[in-house]
Every structure is written in structure tokens, then in C-alpha cells.
Amino acid sequence: MRVPDKQELSRYLVLSDGTVYEGMPLGADGETSGEVVFNTGMTGYQEILTDPSYAGQLVLLTYPLIGNYGINDDDFESRQLQPRGLIVKEACDRPSNWRSVKSIHQLMVERGLVGIQGLDTRAVTKHIRSGGVTMGIITSSPADGLENIRQAQSYDESDFVYSVTTQEPYAWGYAGIESPDENADTYKRRMVVLDCGLKYNILRRFAAAGCRSIVLPATASADEVLSWNPDGILLSPGPGDPARLEPVIQTVRDLLGKKPMFGICLGNQLVCHALGGKTFKLKFGHRGSNHPVKDLETGSVTITSQNHGYAVDPDSMKDSGAKITQINLNDETVEGLRSDELRVASIQYHPEAAPGPWDSRPYFARFVEEMGRS
């Protein structure tokens, strides 16, 4: 653990209900606020820090030692650090791994991310599990911090997708965006991705399955998506309340039945809304690498990586024409939808597993095969 200077011995996590936890500084100087959530994964902190689905949140990692294998140049999942703050029990200042180029503290200082360490993360996690996710602030002044967090905009009132989506189209698997026929023997299909908070490993896994990708902003219209003449369409994960994304939902609605479509996480919720369903906010979300999911058609159970705070309301899907295909075995929430007539399927978890188990990787090859039947 980094030993702070004498003048910076204390930093505080203040929750909106007035609960205060004292710790020590981690990362950049300053004050930061957001929705406090916890992730139970034992590894993958670099991928978590660069996952766009954490935009607007203060992420607490429940594993007690974070940073022991350092930061490398290969495991970034987006172009920037995405959470507003990081909360850990202990940050390792002397990482040991052959790929490591810096410590997590050094990365956070370089990228301007404020964090806190040395507090009782078990107590914070139990507080969230009991009372639900809440707004919080990391600050050096608990009295001022409480006033500031009570005046801050609620997480549920913000549209984070538009801040994390790409601003311009880009290609993955091409030498250039205008060269669709290059390496034709290697790549079988072309897919358009609607970027609502995309992780790079999703593109890597589709490329490994033989699919090039054209990534478009979340603001792209259905006509723009179809103008690329894709073999299929992917709806990416992303942050925030899906019900606030009516323009994106309308785009998905306009695309239903036009091409094979696959939704991941937020993409699953967008499919729900496009079919007339509803979503609701979970008490403390699903964030970790060990969530059991049952396939209702085969009876098989897979262990999945998840990161979401909202879920599909199963009652709202009764007249949608879609079938609920998978459920979470911890709380029986909806984990998968499918409509054969509209050629759309979606899952609530992360098959790219960055971090997480590889149980769900076959979905990439399956969707590439589905695109081949169009």
C-alpha cells in the first residue's frame, strides 16, 4: 500500500445518507462523486477501470488486494478510464508481473482518477446490499462532501451512453474503413455495432470468429446502420438507465426484422424496450465474474461475467412476441430473450469475459453462423 504524505493522511467516502468512511488517498488529487457500486471479481481491475458501463459510478472492488499484477499495455477495454472513482481496501504499490508497466496508483494519477484505499470495504458493501446503491463522494472534507453530494445530479437522471459512445465510425478487422474486401479469406461476415459503451474484447472475439466490425455512434439512425449493408447488427453494452434512451430504442425498433441482431447487456434491455417491454432498477446490481445463468431450453448452467444495474421486467414481455430464454439462478431475473420471427436474440451478461469465465464464448461463433443464414 502506498504511504501518503503527512498532509494527505485522510480521504473520505461520504454517502448521500450521511454515512462516512475514512481512508487514505489513492490516485489523483481532488474530489469526485457518483453512484457507489461494488464488483465481486477477484481479477480484472484494469478491464473494470476501462469498461464504459461504469461511467458515472464510484466502483468498489470487494477483493481486498487490488493491483498486485500491475497495469499492462494490452488489457484496456476502451480509450479512457470510465468510472468517476475507485474504492479499494488495499492498492498494491509494487506489482509483480512480466507484462506490468506501472502500478494502479500511477495509472490513476496519469489519467486523473480520484480514489480511496484503506477503508473497510466489507462494511461499505454490506451497507449497499442492505440499503441499495446510493450516490457518494470521495473527498478530503467530509462536511463539505456531504453537502456537495446532496446537491449532485442523481445517476438515474443522466444519459451516460452519449458521453461514452464513439463520435465517429471506425472499423475493426480492416486495414481501413473503406476496404471491405481485404483479407476476404480470413473474415466471413461484416457486422455493424451500435456503440452504447462498447468493450474492445467484444470486437476481438468477433474477429476471432471470422467477423469484421464497423462501429457506429449510438446516435446513428437505422438508415445509417443499413447503409453499410451488414450481415448482422450488434447492440453493445453500456451505462445508465435504458428507459432514458428513447432515440436509440427507436433505432432498434426500426431495425427489427431487417437483419439478424444480437444484444449484449444494455443491448438486451434495448431489445426489451423496442418490443414494448419495460426494465427496472436492481437493488444493488449484478457486478462480478461468478453469476450462474440457466438456459431454460437446454437446462444447462453457465457461470457468467456481469455488470449492470437494471433488468428486464418479465411480466412486460408477455405480449412482446419474444421468448425469455435464460434466467439468473441467484434472483431469477431475465438473462436472455429471443424472437425467431424477428431474428433477434440477446443476453444480459458479458460473453467477452474481460474479466471473467469463458463459458459464454460460443455466442460469438453462433451469431456469425446466424449472419450466414441471412
VOPA-165140 format. One line per field, with one value per residue (C-alpha): residue number from 1; residue in three letters; x, y, z. Coordinates in steps of 0.5 Angstrom, whole numbers, plus 500, padded with zeros to 3 digits. Layout:
N
num	c(NUM_...)
residu	c(ALA_...)
x	c(X_...)
y	c(Y_...)
z	c(Z_...)
# end
This chain:
374
num	c(1_2_3_4_5_6_7_8_9_10_11_12_13_14_15_16_17_18_19_20_21_22_23_24_25_26_27_28_29_30_31_32_33_34_35_36_37_38_39_40_41_42_43_44_45_46_47_48_49_50_51_52_53_54_55_56_57_58_59_60_61_62_63_64_65_66_67_68_69_70_71_72_73_74_75_76_77_78_79_80_81_82_83_84_85_86_87_88_89_90_91_92_93_94_95_96_97_98_99_100_101_102_103_104_105_106_107_108_109_110_111_112_113_114_115_116_117_118_119_120_121_122_123_124_125_126_127_128_129_130_131_132_133_134_135_136_137_138_139_140_141_142_143_144_145_146_147_148_149_150_151_152_153_154_155_156_157_158_159_160_161_162_163_164_165_166_167_168_169_170_171_172_173_174_175_176_177_178_179_180_181_182_183_184_185_186_187_188_189_190_191_192_193_194_195_196_197_198_199_200_201_202_203_204_205_206_207_208_209_210_211_212_213_214_215_216_217_218_219_220_221_222_223_224_225_226_227_228_229_230_231_232_233_234_235_236_237_238_239_240_241_242_243_244_245_246_247_248_249_250_251_252_253_254_255_256_257_258_259_260_261_262_263_264_265_266_267_268_269_270_271_272_273_274_275_276_277_278_279_280_281_282_283_284_285_286_287_288_289_290_291_292_293_294_295_296_297_298_299_300_301_302_303_304_305_306_307_308_309_310_311_312_313_314_315_316_317_318_319_320_321_322_323_324_325_326_327_328_329_330_331_332_333_334_335_336_337_338_339_340_341_342_343_344_345_346_347_348_349_350_351_352_353_354_355_356_357_358_359_360_361_362_363_364_365_366_367_368_369_370_371_372_373_374)
residu	c(MET_ARG_VAL_PRO_ASP_LYS_GLN_GLU_LEU_SER_ARG_TYR_LEU_VAL_LEU_SER_ASP_GLY_THR_VAL_TYR_GLU_GLY_MET_PRO_LEU_GLY_ALA_ASP_GLY_GLU_THR_SER_GLY_GLU_VAL_VAL_PHE_ASN_THR_GLY_MET_THR_GLY_TYR_GLN_GLU_ILE_LEU_THR_ASP_PRO_SER_TYR_ALA_GLY_GLN_LEU_VAL_LEU_LEU_THR_TYR_PRO_LEU_ILE_GLY_ASN_TYR_GLY_ILE_ASN_ASP_ASP_ASP_PHE_GLU_SER_ARG_GLN_LEU_GLN_PRO_ARG_GLY_LEU_ILE_VAL_LYS_GLU_ALA_CYS_ASP_ARG_PRO_SER_ASN_TRP_ARG_SER_VAL_LYS_SER_ILE_HIS_GLN_LEU_MET_VAL_GLU_ARG_GLY_LEU_VAL_GLY_ILE_GLN_GLY_LEU_ASP_THR_ARG_ALA_VAL_THR_LYS_HIS_ILE_ARG_SER_GLY_GLY_VAL_THR_MET_GLY_ILE_ILE_THR_SER_SER_PRO_ALA_ASP_GLY_LEU_GLU_ASN_ILE_ARG_GLN_ALA_GLN_SER_TYR_ASP_GLU_SER_ASP_PHE_VAL_TYR_SER_VAL_THR_THR_GLN_GLU_PRO_TYR_ALA_TRP_GLY_TYR_ALA_GLY_ILE_GLU_SER_PRO_ASP_GLU_ASN_ALA_ASP_THR_TYR_LYS_ARG_ARG_MET_VAL_VAL_LEU_ASP_CYS_GLY_LEU_LYS_TYR_ASN_ILE_LEU_ARG_ARG_PHE_ALA_ALA_ALA_GLY_CYS_ARG_SER_ILE_VAL_LEU_PRO_ALA_THR_ALA_SER_ALA_ASP_GLU_VAL_LEU_SER_TRP_ASN_PRO_ASP_GLY_ILE_LEU_LEU_SER_PRO_GLY_PRO_GLY_ASP_PRO_ALA_ARG_LEU_GLU_PRO_VAL_ILE_GLN_THR_VAL_ARG_ASP_LEU_LEU_GLY_LYS_LYS_PRO_MET_PHE_GLY_ILE_CYS_LEU_GLY_ASN_GLN_LEU_VAL_CYS_HIS_ALA_LEU_GLY_GLY_LYS_THR_PHE_LYS_LEU_LYS_PHE_GLY_HIS_ARG_GLY_SER_ASN_HIS_PRO_VAL_LYS_ASP_LEU_GLU_THR_GLY_SER_VAL_THR_ILE_THR_SER_GLN_ASN_HIS_GLY_TYR_ALA_VAL_ASP_PRO_ASP_SER_MET_LYS_ASP_SER_GLY_ALA_LYS_ILE_THR_GLN_ILE_ASN_LEU_ASN_ASP_GLU_THR_VAL_GLU_GLY_LEU_ARG_SER_ASP_GLU_LEU_ARG_VAL_ALA_SER_ILE_GLN_TYR_HIS_PRO_GLU_ALA_ALA_PRO_GLY_PRO_TRP_ASP_SER_ARG_PRO_TYR_PHE_ALA_ARG_PHE_VAL_GLU_GLU_MET_GLY_ARG_SER)
x	c(500_503_504_501_505_503_499_494_493_486_481_474_468_461_455_448_445_451_455_462_468_475_481_488_489_489_491_490_488_481_474_469_462_458_454_457_457_461_464_466_471_478_482_481_481_485_479_474_477_476_469_465_459_462_461_458_460_465_467_468_472_471_477_482_488_488_494_498_500_500_498_500_499_494_488_485_478_477_480_480_479_471_469_469_473_476_475_479_482_489_492_499_505_510_506_510_508_512_507_507_509_506_502_495_496_501_495_490_495_497_489_487_482_481_481_481_484_485_477_473_470_467_463_461_459_454_451_450_447_442_440_441_446_447_450_457_463_471_473_478_473_467_463_463_463_456_453_456_454_447_447_450_445_443_446_439_438_444_445_452_451_452_459_462_460_465_464_466_465_471_473_476_479_480_486_482_475_474_477_472_474_481_483_477_479_480_474_467_462_461_457_455_456_452_456_453_459_463_469_474_474_468_471_477_472_468_474_477_470_471_467_470_466_464_463_458_456_449_446_446_440_437_438_446_446_443_447_454_450_452_451_448_448_450_448_453_453_453_452_446_438_436_429_432_435_429_432_437_431_427_433_433_425_427_432_428_427_432_438_440_441_445_444_449_447_445_443_439_435_434_431_426_424_424_419_415_417_420_426_427_433_436_437_445_446_450_457_462_465_461_454_450_445_441_439_431_431_437_437_445_448_454_458_458_461_456_456_449_444_438_434_428_421_419_412_412_415_409_406_412_413_420_421_425_431_435_435_439_440_441_435_431_432_432_438_436_431_430_425_426_421_425_431_434_437_440_444_444_451_458_461_467_469_474_475_471_470_470_463_459_465_461_456_460_461_454_452_457_453_447_449_451_444_441)
y	c(500_507_511_518_524_527_533_528_522_522_522_520_517_520_517_521_519_522_515_517_512_515_512_514_518_513_516_523_529_532_531_526_524_518_512_508_500_494_489_482_480_478_480_484_491_494_492_494_501_502_499_504_501_504_511_516_511_510_503_499_493_488_483_486_487_490_492_486_484_492_495_493_496_490_490_496_496_503_509_512_511_510_511_517_514_508_505_499_496_496_498_494_499_494_490_483_481_481_485_490_497_501_501_502_509_511_510_514_519_520_519_524_519_520_514_512_506_503_504_498_496_490_495_499_493_491_498_498_491_493_500_499_503_510_517_518_523_522_528_531_535_530_536_540_533_531_538_537_530_532_537_533_530_523_518_516_523_522_520_517_513_519_521_514_513_514_520_518_511_506_499_493_488_492_496_502_503_504_497_492_486_486_479_476_469_471_474_471_477_484_487_494_495_501_503_505_503_498_494_492_485_484_486_482_476_477_478_471_468_471_477_485_490_497_501_507_512_511_517_513_512_506_508_509_502_499_503_499_493_489_481_483_488_488_492_494_494_501_505_508_507_504_507_514_512_513_515_509_505_508_506_499_498_501_495_489_484_488_484_479_482_481_485_484_487_494_491_486_492_496_490_489_497_496_490_494_492_495_495_496_498_493_494_493_491_485_486_481_474_469_470_463_463_458_456_455_451_446_446_448_453_457_462_469_476_481_489_492_496_495_488_486_486_479_481_486_481_477_480_482_476_475_469_469_464_465_467_469_463_468_472_469_476_475_474_472_474_471_472_468_471_478_474_478_475_478_476_480_478_479_473_477_476_481_480_473_466_463_459_464_465_460_466_470_464_463_470_469_463_466_472_467_465_472)
z	c(500_498_504_503_505_512_510_506_511_511_505_506_502_504_502_501_507_511_513_513_512_513_509_505_498_492_485_483_488_488_490_486_486_483_484_489_487_488_484_487_482_484_478_472_475_469_465_470_470_463_462_459_463_470_467_473_478_484_484_490_489_494_494_499_495_488_483_485_478_476_469_462_455_453_457_456_454_452_450_458_465_465_473_477_483_485_492_495_501_499_493_491_490_488_483_480_473_467_463_468_466_472_479_479_483_478_472_476_477_470_468_473_477_484_489_496_500_507_509_511_504_507_511_505_501_507_507_500_500_505_503_496_491_493_491_494_494_495_499_504_507_510_512_505_501_505_502_495_494_496_491_486_480_481_477_474_472_467_460_460_454_449_453_452_445_439_436_429_426_426_423_427_423_417_414_413_414_406_405_406_401_404_407_405_406_414_415_413_416_417_423_425_432_435_441_447_451_447_450_446_447_444_438_439_440_434_430_432_430_423_423_422_425_423_430_429_435_439_435_429_425_422_415_417_420_414_409_411_408_414_415_422_428_435_440_445_453_456_462_465_465_458_459_458_451_447_441_441_443_436_432_435_433_426_425_428_423_418_419_425_431_438_444_450_457_455_448_452_455_449_445_451_450_443_443_448_455_461_465_473_477_481_489_488_481_478_478_478_475_478_477_475_469_467_460_460_453_455_462_462_467_466_470_467_468_469_470_470_475_471_469_464_467_466_466_461_456_456_450_446_442_445_449_456_454_461_468_473_479_484_484_477_474_466_463_455_450_443_438_432_427_428_428_435_441_447_453_460_461_458_454_452_459_460_466_467_465_458_459_454_449_444_443_438_433_434_432_426_424_424_420_415_414_412)
# end
